[in-house]
Amino acid sequence: MREEKGYQCPACGKATTHVIQTSSLSSCIIRIRRCNLCGYSHETVEVQMDISSSIRKAADILQQAKVAEA
């Protein structure tokens, strides 16, 4: 059992949980976590996002703004 600090328990508010089950889908990872203090179980979902297109768009906007200022 691996304890993870930082994931706050929605029931008691403490940041000490451990993962009891992990399921992988094509675009996300679902973890069932249990609080080490109060025993409450809850799910977290990690979603993979492709941010490279967003970064390119932001870079293009910044470049256009620089050209407009010149």
N, CA, C and O atoms as a GROMACS GRO file, in nm:
protein
  280
    1MET      N    1   0.085  -0.117   0.000
    1MET     CA    2   0.000   0.000   0.000
    1MET      C    3   0.090   0.124   0.000
    1MET      O    4   0.173   0.142   0.089
    2ARG      N    5   0.072   0.209  -0.101
    2ARG     CA    6   0.153   0.330  -0.115
    2ARG      C    7   0.072   0.451  -0.070
    2ARG      O    8  -0.032   0.483  -0.129
    3GLU      N    9   0.120   0.518   0.030
    3GLU     CA   10   0.050   0.637   0.080
    3GLU      C   11   0.083   0.755  -0.010
    3GLU      O   12   0.198   0.774  -0.049
    4GLU      N   13  -0.019   0.834  -0.043
    4GLU     CA   14   0.001   0.951  -0.127
    4GLU      C   15  -0.042   1.075  -0.053
    4GLU      O   16  -0.157   1.086  -0.010
    5LYS      N   17   0.047   1.167  -0.038
    5LYS     CA   18   0.014   1.294   0.026
    5LYS      C   19  -0.023   1.392  -0.085
    5LYS      O   20   0.037   1.392  -0.192
    6GLY      N   21  -0.122   1.475  -0.057
    6GLY     CA   22  -0.163   1.574  -0.155
    6GLY      C   23  -0.303   1.552  -0.207
    6GLY      O   24  -0.369   1.647  -0.248
    7TYR      N   25  -0.350   1.430  -0.206
    7TYR     CA   26  -0.489   1.403  -0.245
    7TYR      C   27  -0.574   1.416  -0.121
    7TYR      O   28  -0.568   1.331  -0.031
    8GLN      N   29  -0.652   1.519  -0.115
    8GLN     CA   30  -0.731   1.550   0.003
    8GLN      C   31  -0.858   1.464   0.007
    8GLN      O   32  -0.928   1.451  -0.093
    9CYS      N   33  -0.886   1.408   0.121
    9CYS     CA   34  -1.007   1.328   0.142
    9CYS      C   35  -1.128   1.422   0.140
    9CYS      O   36  -1.129   1.521   0.213
   10PRO      N   37  -1.229   1.393   0.057
   10PRO     CA   38  -1.347   1.479   0.054
   10PRO      C   39  -1.432   1.470   0.182
   10PRO      O   40  -1.514   1.558   0.207
   11ALA      N   41  -1.413   1.366   0.261
   11ALA     CA   42  -1.493   1.350   0.383
   11ALA      C   43  -1.432   1.422   0.503
   11ALA      O   44  -1.502   1.498   0.571
   12CYS      N   45  -1.303   1.399   0.528
   12CYS     CA   46  -1.243   1.457   0.649
   12CYS      C   47  -1.147   1.572   0.621
   12CYS      O   48  -1.109   1.645   0.712
   13GLY      N   49  -1.107   1.589   0.495
   13GLY     CA   50  -1.021   1.701   0.458
   13GLY      C   51  -0.873   1.677   0.475
   13GLY      O   52  -0.793   1.765   0.442
   14LYS      N   53  -0.834   1.562   0.525
   14LYS     CA   54  -0.691   1.533   0.544
   14LYS      C   55  -0.630   1.488   0.411
   14LYS      O   56  -0.699   1.432   0.326
   15ALA      N   57  -0.502   1.514   0.394
   15ALA     CA   58  -0.435   1.486   0.268
   15ALA      C   59  -0.350   1.359   0.277
   15ALA      O   60  -0.233   1.361   0.240
   16THR      N   61  -0.406   1.252   0.325
   16THR     CA   62  -0.334   1.125   0.334
   16THR      C   63  -0.426   1.014   0.285
   16THR      O   64  -0.515   0.969   0.357
   17THR      N   65  -0.403   0.968   0.160
   17THR     CA   66  -0.483   0.860   0.104
   17THR      C   67  -0.391   0.756   0.042
   17THR      O   68  -0.272   0.780   0.025
   18HIS      N   69  -0.447   0.642   0.010
   18HIS     CA   70  -0.372   0.541  -0.065
   18HIS      C   71  -0.463   0.484  -0.174
   18HIS      O   72  -0.586   0.486  -0.161
   19VAL      N   73  -0.401   0.436  -0.280
   19VAL     CA   74  -0.475   0.381  -0.394
   19VAL      C   75  -0.506   0.236  -0.366
   19VAL      O   76  -0.417   0.158  -0.331
   20ILE      N   77  -0.634   0.198  -0.381
   20ILE     CA   78  -0.671   0.058  -0.360
   20ILE      C   79  -0.703  -0.012  -0.492
   20ILE      O   80  -0.706  -0.135  -0.499
   21GLN      N   81  -0.728   0.067  -0.599
   21GLN     CA   82  -0.754   0.006  -0.730
   21GLN      C   83  -0.728   0.109  -0.839
   21GLN      O   84  -0.759   0.227  -0.822
   22THR      N   85  -0.671   0.064  -0.951
   22THR     CA   86  -0.646   0.149  -1.067
   22THR      C   87  -0.700   0.083  -1.191
   22THR      O   88  -0.677  -0.036  -1.214
   23SER      N   89  -0.774   0.159  -1.272
   23SER     CA   90  -0.826   0.110  -1.400
   23SER      C   91  -0.782   0.206  -1.509
   23SER      O   92  -0.791   0.328  -1.493
   24SER      N   93  -0.735   0.152  -1.621
   24SER     CA   94  -0.691   0.235  -1.732
   24SER      C   95  -0.787   0.221  -1.849
   24SER      O   96  -0.825   0.111  -1.887
   25LEU      N   97  -0.824   0.334  -1.904
   25LEU     CA   98  -0.900   0.340  -2.027
   25LEU      C   99  -0.812   0.407  -2.131
   25LEU      O  100  -0.701   0.448  -2.099
   26SER      N  101  -0.859   0.419  -2.255
   26SER     CA  102  -0.774   0.476  -2.358
   26SER      C  103  -0.736   0.621  -2.331
   26SER      O  104  -0.626   0.663  -2.367
   27SER      N  105  -0.825   0.698  -2.270
   27SER     CA  106  -0.797   0.840  -2.251
   27SER      C  107  -0.788   0.883  -2.105
   27SER      O  108  -0.767   1.001  -2.077
   28CYS      N  109  -0.804   0.790  -2.011
   28CYS     CA  110  -0.797   0.831  -1.870
   28CYS      C  111  -0.758   0.714  -1.780
   28CYS      O  112  -0.763   0.598  -1.819
   29ILE      N  113  -0.721   0.750  -1.658
   29ILE     CA  114  -0.690   0.653  -1.554
   29ILE      C  115  -0.783   0.682  -1.437
   29ILE      O  116  -0.791   0.796  -1.391
   30ILE      N  117  -0.853   0.581  -1.390
   30ILE     CA  118  -0.944   0.596  -1.276
   30ILE      C  119  -0.881   0.525  -1.156
   30ILE      O  120  -0.845   0.408  -1.164
   31ARG      N  121  -0.869   0.598  -1.047
   31ARG     CA  122  -0.812   0.539  -0.925
   31ARG      C  123  -0.916   0.547  -0.812
   31ARG      O  124  -0.982   0.649  -0.794
   32ILE      N  125  -0.928   0.439  -0.739
   32ILE     CA  126  -1.010   0.439  -0.618
   32ILE      C  127  -0.913   0.456  -0.502
   32ILE      O  128  -0.820   0.377  -0.485
   33ARG      N  129  -0.938   0.559  -0.423
   33ARG     CA  130  -0.850   0.592  -0.312
   33ARG      C  131  -0.925   0.577  -0.180
   33ARG      O  132  -1.047   0.593  -0.174
   34ARG      N  133  -0.850   0.547  -0.075
   34ARG     CA  134  -0.909   0.536   0.058
   34ARG      C  135  -0.828   0.621   0.154
   34ARG      O  136  -0.704   0.619   0.154
   35CYS      N  137  -0.898   0.696   0.236
   35CYS     CA  138  -0.835   0.781   0.337
   35CYS      C  139  -0.777   0.694   0.448
   35CYS      O  140  -0.844   0.604   0.499
   36ASN      N  141  -0.653   0.720   0.485
   36ASN     CA  142  -0.588   0.644   0.592
   36ASN      C  143  -0.642   0.681   0.730
   36ASN      O  144  -0.625   0.604   0.825
   37LEU      N  145  -0.706   0.797   0.740
   37LEU     CA  146  -0.754   0.840   0.872
   37LEU      C  147  -0.900   0.801   0.897
   37LEU      O  148  -0.931   0.741   1.000
   38CYS      N  149  -0.990   0.836   0.803
   38CYS     CA  150  -1.133   0.810   0.828
   38CYS      C  151  -1.186   0.688   0.752
   38CYS      O  152  -1.296   0.642   0.781
   39GLY      N  153  -1.110   0.636   0.654
   39GLY     CA  154  -1.150   0.517   0.581
   39GLY      C  155  -1.243   0.543   0.462
   39GLY      O  156  -1.285   0.448   0.396
   40TYR      N  157  -1.275   0.670   0.434
   40TYR     CA  158  -1.365   0.703   0.323
   40TYR      C  159  -1.298   0.672   0.189
   40TYR      O  160  -1.181   0.704   0.168
   41SER      N  161  -1.373   0.608   0.099
   41SER     CA  162  -1.322   0.576  -0.035
   41SER      C  163  -1.381   0.673  -0.137
   41SER      O  164  -1.498   0.709  -0.129
   42HIS      N  165  -1.299   0.713  -0.233
   42HIS     CA  166  -1.344   0.802  -0.339
   42HIS      C  167  -1.262   0.776  -0.465
   42HIS      O  168  -1.155   0.715  -0.460
   43GLU      N  169  -1.312   0.824  -0.579
   43GLU     CA  170  -1.245   0.805  -0.707
   43GLU      C  171  -1.180   0.934  -0.753
   43GLU      O  172  -1.231   1.044  -0.729
   44THR      N  173  -1.066   0.918  -0.820
   44THR     CA  174  -1.005   1.029  -0.892
   44THR      C  175  -0.990   0.985  -1.037
   44THR      O  176  -0.971   0.866  -1.065
   45VAL      N  177  -0.997   1.080  -1.128
   45VAL     CA  178  -0.984   1.051  -1.271
   45VAL      C  179  -0.874   1.138  -1.327
   45VAL      O  180  -0.876   1.261  -1.312
   46GLU      N  181  -0.777   1.076  -1.392
   46GLU     CA  182  -0.668   1.148  -1.458
   46GLU      C  183  -0.695   1.142  -1.608
   46GLU      O  184  -0.706   1.034  -1.665
   47VAL      N  185  -0.706   1.258  -1.670
   47VAL     CA  186  -0.739   1.266  -1.811
   47VAL      C  187  -0.618   1.316  -1.889
   47VAL      O  188  -0.558   1.417  -1.853
   48GLN      N  189  -0.584   1.244  -1.994
   48GLN     CA  190  -0.473   1.286  -2.079
   48GLN      C  191  -0.525   1.390  -2.179
   48GLN      O  192  -0.625   1.368  -2.246
   49MET      N  193  -0.455   1.502  -2.187
   49MET     CA  194  -0.496   1.607  -2.278
   49MET      C  195  -0.381   1.639  -2.373
   49MET      O  196  -0.264   1.636  -2.334
   50ASP      N  197  -0.414   1.668  -2.496
   50ASP     CA  198  -0.314   1.710  -2.593
   50ASP      C  199  -0.309   1.863  -2.589
   50ASP      O  200  -0.395   1.930  -2.647
   51ILE      N  201  -0.209   1.917  -2.522
   51ILE     CA  202  -0.201   2.062  -2.510
   51ILE      C  203  -0.110   2.123  -2.615
   51ILE      O  204  -0.096   2.245  -2.621
   52SER      N  205  -0.048   2.041  -2.698
   52SER     CA  206   0.045   2.095  -2.796
   52SER      C  207  -0.025   2.189  -2.893
   52SER      O  208   0.033   2.291  -2.932
   53SER      N  209  -0.148   2.159  -2.934
   53SER     CA  210  -0.219   2.248  -3.026
   53SER      C  211  -0.254   2.379  -2.957
   53SER      O  212  -0.251   2.484  -3.021
   54SER      N  213  -0.287   2.376  -2.828
   54SER     CA  214  -0.315   2.498  -2.753
   54SER      C  215  -0.191   2.584  -2.740
   54SER      O  216  -0.198   2.706  -2.751
   55ILE      N  217  -0.077   2.521  -2.718
   55ILE     CA  218   0.049   2.595  -2.708
   55ILE      C  219   0.082   2.660  -2.841
   55ILE      O  220   0.127   2.775  -2.845
   56ARG      N  221   0.061   2.588  -2.951
   56ARG     CA  222   0.087   2.645  -3.084
   56ARG      C  223  -0.003   2.765  -3.110
   56ARG      O  224   0.042   2.867  -3.162
   57LYS      N  225  -0.131   2.754  -3.074
   57LYS     CA  226  -0.224   2.865  -3.092
   57LYS      C  227  -0.180   2.986  -3.011
   57LYS      O  228  -0.184   3.098  -3.061
   58ALA      N  229  -0.140   2.965  -2.887
   58ALA     CA  230  -0.094   3.075  -2.803
   58ALA      C  231   0.030   3.141  -2.862
   58ALA      O  232   0.042   3.263  -2.861
   59ALA      N  233   0.123   3.060  -2.913
   59ALA     CA  234   0.244   3.114  -2.974
   59ALA      C  235   0.209   3.196  -3.098
   59ALA      O  236   0.268   3.302  -3.121
   60ASP      N  237   0.114   3.149  -3.178
   60ASP     CA  238   0.070   3.223  -3.297
   60ASP      C  239   0.008   3.356  -3.258
   60ASP      O  240   0.035   3.458  -3.323
   61ILE      N  241  -0.073   3.358  -3.154
   61ILE     CA  242  -0.138   3.482  -3.108
   61ILE      C  243  -0.032   3.581  -3.060
   61ILE      O  244  -0.039   3.700  -3.091
   62LEU      N  245   0.066   3.531  -2.984
   62LEU     CA  246   0.174   3.619  -2.937
   62LEU      C  247   0.254   3.676  -3.053
   62LEU      O  248   0.290   3.793  -3.053
   63GLN      N  249   0.282   3.593  -3.152
   63GLN     CA  250   0.356   3.638  -3.269
   63GLN      C  251   0.277   3.745  -3.344
   63GLN      O  252   0.335   3.845  -3.387
   64GLN      N  253   0.148   3.725  -3.361
   64GLN     CA  254   0.064   3.822  -3.429
   64GLN      C  255   0.060   3.954  -3.351
   64GLN      O  256   0.061   4.062  -3.412
   65ALA      N  257   0.057   3.947  -3.220
   65ALA     CA  258   0.055   4.068  -3.138
   65ALA      C  259   0.187   4.145  -3.153
   65ALA      O  260   0.186   4.268  -3.158
   66LYS      N  261   0.299   4.074  -3.160
   66LYS     CA  262   0.429   4.139  -3.179
   66LYS      C  263   0.436   4.209  -3.313
   66LYS      O  264   0.488   4.321  -3.322
   67VAL      N  265   0.383   4.144  -3.418
   67VAL     CA  266   0.384   4.202  -3.551
   67VAL      C  267   0.295   4.326  -3.553
   67VAL      O  268   0.330   4.427  -3.615
   68ALA      N  269   0.181   4.320  -3.487
   68ALA     CA  270   0.088   4.433  -3.484
   68ALA      C  271   0.148   4.553  -3.411
   68ALA      O  272   0.120   4.667  -3.446
   69GLU      N  273   0.231   4.528  -3.309
   69GLU     CA  274   0.294   4.636  -3.233
   69GLU      C  275   0.403   4.706  -3.312
   69GLU      O  276   0.429   4.825  -3.292
   70ALA      N  277   0.466   4.634  -3.401
   70ALA     CA  278   0.582   4.688  -3.476
   70ALA      C  279   0.545   4.789  -3.579
   70ALA      O  280   0.633   4.842  -3.648
   0.00000   0.00000   0.00000
